[in-house]
Amino acid sequence: MAWVLLIVAGLLEVGWSVGMKYSEGFTRPVPSLLTGAGIVASMLLLSYAAKTLPIGTAYGVWVGIGAAGAAVLGMLVLGEPVTAARVFFVCLLLVAVVGLKATSGH
């Protein structure tokens, strides 16, 4: 169950990180509230997952999902440049996330 919570926390991190872009510096009320709620929910789920999982693994996976997801959404939705190097490094992030899970012992 901790892994499910951690994956959901990572997906929420993707949501709130992209939400910051839409909040325009927290000047738009609805995107700002949704971003804030996403931050709180993501952190809570991370903390629940970290009760069972090693913190290095939990935090690393959470950050990896968030960073890779934000980068992919940035390229697909926000018009950020799609280059071979960016795609390669996002893939490296995903390999690191899988590696952390595979070596966590859980």
C-alpha positions in Angstrom: 0.0 0.0 0.0 2.9 2.4 0.7 4.0 2.2 -2.9 0.5 3.1 -4.1 0.5 6.1 -1.8 3.9 7.1 -3.0 2.9 6.9 -6.7 -0.2 9.0 -6.1 1.9 11.5 -4.1 4.3 11.7 -7.1 1.5 12.3 -9.5 0.1 15.0 -7.2 3.6 16.6 -7.3 3.4 16.7 -11.0 0.0 18.3 -10.7 1.0 21.0 -8.2 4.2 21.8 -10.0 2.4 22.4 -13.3 -0.3 24.2 -11.3 2.2 26.7 -10.2 2.6 27.8 -13.8 -1.1 28.3 -14.1 -1.4 30.2 -10.8 0.8 32.9 -12.3 2.8 33.5 -9.1 -0.2 32.6 -6.9 -2.1 35.6 -8.3 -5.0 33.6 -9.7 -7.3 32.3 -6.9 -8.6 28.9 -8.3 -5.3 27.6 -9.7 -3.5 28.8 -6.5 -6.0 27.0 -4.3 -5.7 23.8 -6.3 -1.9 24.0 -6.3 -1.9 24.5 -2.5 -4.2 21.6 -2.0 -2.0 19.4 -4.3 1.1 20.4 -2.3 -0.5 19.5 1.0 -2.0 16.2 -0.3 1.2 15.2 -1.9 3.3 15.8 1.2 0.8 13.9 3.4 0.9 10.9 1.1 4.7 11.0 1.0 4.8 11.1 4.8 2.4 8.1 5.1 4.5 6.2 2.6 7.7 7.1 4.4 6.4 5.3 7.6 7.0 2.0 5.8 9.5 2.8 3.1 13.1 4.0 3.6 13.1 7.8 3.4 15.8 7.9 0.8 13.8 5.6 -1.5 10.5 7.3 -0.8 11.8 10.8 -1.4 13.9 9.9 -4.4 10.9 8.2 -6.1 8.6 11.1 -5.2 11.0 13.6 -6.6 11.7 11.5 -9.7 8.1 11.0 -10.6 7.4 14.7 -10.0 10.4 15.9 -12.0 9.9 13.5 -14.9 6.2 14.2 -15.0 6.6 17.9 -14.9 9.2 17.8 -17.7 7.0 15.6 -19.9 3.9 17.8 -19.3 6.0 20.8 -20.0 7.0 19.4 -23.3 3.5 18.1 -24.3 1.2 20.7 -22.8 3.2 23.9 -22.1 5.2 24.1 -25.4 8.6 23.6 -23.9 11.3 22.4 -26.3 11.4 18.6 -27.1 15.0 17.7 -27.7 16.8 14.4 -27.8 18.8 15.4 -24.7 15.7 16.3 -22.7 14.0 13.0 -23.6 17.1 11.1 -22.7 17.4 12.7 -19.3 13.8 12.2 -18.5 14.3 8.5 -19.3 17.3 8.5 -17.0 15.1 9.9 -14.2 12.6 7.1 -14.8 15.4 4.5 -14.8 16.5 5.9 -11.4 13.0 5.7 -10.0 12.7 2.1 -11.1 16.1 1.4 -9.7 15.3 2.8 -6.3 12.1 0.7 -6.2 13.9 -2.4 -7.2 16.6 -2.0 -4.6 14.5 -0.8 -1.7 13.9 -4.2 -0.3 10.1 -3.7 0.0 
